[in-house]
């Protein structure tokens, strides 16, 4: 008499073990395939936007530090995937300190090649970023290899006094607010003065007759319009530029009613001019502090984008007197940015309590 071992399903025990093993292998294979596919997705570009940003790597930055900075800057999808790519390609020790022009439309492979010197390009670029003060633009130019002396000399407004972009700039005013944010192709022989001229050319194309007339129609000079546009630029996150016409109208309404603008951005700018850390001295009392002074500040507080100029030339048709940006509007937080508008102080205080309990609790 002979016996065979069978499971309750009628299959022999060896066959059950074999089928179970095959099942486990298939599951593991599917999991590995899914993980590999997810990893490859994290190596893809963040966006299709061709925006170019300056990214600085300091001497001594580790590969993980660089990966974290790239993720925080929105230039890559995931720091862990960037680090793994560097490791798998043997590039972890090849990262070079310096300032690089990088776009979120580039895949991880291209970005890694740039910062490790694996890619030599015949085309050089330099970017003037939006929301930047003159001193920040000067630092960026110096980091690109231009000498501090050349940079300082090139920012003399007298060199460009006949430029059409500066037709409405007071003679004694600096170039603050007039250097349009853009990426320019440069050569080894390009000078800082040429870069500034190109930026002013871009500004001139944005200051169209319609924009100029729109600003004047609001009761401001073009220079005053650029001042207000710079405040709008700094107050409204790039993640929600559609709110700029409404924010411009809030400021116009406050000017019309004799209410102070109360812009945090202007107060912080005054602290910077005094050589202070604006994070430590956000309430610094200067002529730029619009919590303490009436009307517009003396000059623009940053460069401006076309959307901010358009907002000042054609503000929204509202009667709001207040707005608050939610905590998620912080530039280093990748969350939807929402601005809440109100007509009364009571509504505004309710919005602050509900939508901005963290950032708005800090001193202004």
Secondary structure, DSSP 8 states (H G I E B T S, - for coil): -----B-TTS-BHHHHHHHHHHHHHHHHHHHHHHHHHHHHHHTS-S-S---EEEEEE-TT--HHHHHHHHHHTTSSS-HHHHHHHHHHTT-GGG---EEEEEETTS-HHHHHHHHTT----S-EEEEE-TT--HHHHHHHHHHTT--HHHHHHHT-GGGGTT-GGGTTS-TT--STTTS--EEEEE-TT--HHHHHHHHHHHHHHHS-HHHHHHHHHTT--HHHHHHHHHHHHHHS-GGGGGGHHHHHHHHHHHHHTT-----HHHHHHHHHHTT--TTT-TT--STT-TTTS-SS-SS-SS---HHHHHHHHS--S----EEEE-GGGSTTS-S---EEEESSHHHHHHHHHHH-TTGGGS--
